[in-house]
Amino acid sequence: MSALQGNDFEDGNVLGGPFAEIFVHDLTVATGQCRFCGLDGPMAAVHVYTRAPGVVVRCPGCQEVLLRLVSTPRGLELDASGLSHLSWKL
């Protein structure tokens, strides 16, 4: 596996666009916890990679994948297996 290079990512504020089709509440104001390193923080602080077939969201602490969103002929596919939890204050 190759190391991630430089700042090829955007901050979590870009999540409002592609994830608005799935979540009723704004994902950028949610709090999530990384399943790998336990970092608990705002989704607006995650690293978002959009230069792939889809959107890849990585933990800013350990760089493990938190979320993947891909549009396929069958529809949208979401993998959130890198998150222990995702929560919003309502």
C-alpha positions in Angstrom: 0.0 0.0 0.0 1.4 3.4 -0.9 1.5 6.3 1.5 -0.8 9.2 0.9 0.9 12.1 -0.7 0.8 15.7 0.5 -2.6 17.5 0.7 -4.5 15.7 -2.0 -7.6 15.9 0.1 -10.3 18.5 0.9 -11.7 19.1 4.4 -15.0 17.5 5.5 -17.0 20.6 4.6 -17.3 19.2 1.1 -19.4 16.3 2.4 -22.5 18.4 2.4 -22.9 17.9 -1.4 -22.6 14.2 -2.2 -24.0 13.0 1.1 -27.0 15.3 1.1 -28.8 12.7 -1.1 -28.5 10.1 1.7 -28.7 12.0 5.1 -31.6 14.2 6.1 -29.2 16.1 8.5 -26.0 17.8 7.3 -23.1 15.4 7.6 -20.7 18.3 8.1 -22.1 19.1 11.6 -22.1 15.4 12.7 -19.6 13.8 15.0 -18.0 10.5 14.2 -15.6 8.1 15.8 -12.9 6.2 13.9 -13.2 2.4 14.4 -9.4 2.1 14.0 -7.8 4.7 16.3 -10.8 5.9 18.3 -10.5 9.5 17.3 -13.8 11.2 18.0 -14.5 14.5 16.3 -16.4 16.6 13.8 -16.9 15.2 10.4 -16.0 18.7 9.0 -12.4 17.8 10.1 -12.0 14.6 8.1 -10.0 14.2 4.9 -12.1 13.8 1.8 -10.7 12.5 -1.4 -12.8 13.1 -4.5 -10.4 12.2 -7.3 -11.5 8.5 -7.2 -14.5 6.8 -8.6 -16.6 8.1 -5.8 -15.9 9.8 -2.5 -13.4 8.4 0.1 -13.4 9.9 3.6 -10.4 9.2 5.8 -9.6 9.8 9.5 -7.4 12.8 10.1 -5.6 10.9 12.9 -4.7 7.5 11.4 -5.7 8.0 7.7 -7.9 4.8 7.7 -11.0 4.9 5.5 -14.1 5.9 7.4 -16.7 6.2 4.6 -16.9 5.4 0.9 -19.7 6.7 -1.4 -20.0 5.4 -5.0 -22.6 5.9 -7.6 -23.2 2.7 -9.6 -25.7 1.6 -12.2 -27.7 0.1 -9.3 -27.7 3.3 -7.3 -25.7 4.8 -4.5 -23.6 2.5 -2.3 -22.4 3.7 1.1 -19.8 1.9 3.2 -19.4 3.3 6.7 -17.6 0.4 8.2 -14.7 2.6 9.4 -16.9 4.5 11.8 -17.8 3.2 15.3 -20.6 5.8 15.5 -22.0 8.9 13.8 -24.1 11.3 15.7 -25.9 14.7 15.4 -27.0 17.1 18.0 -30.6 18.0 17.2 
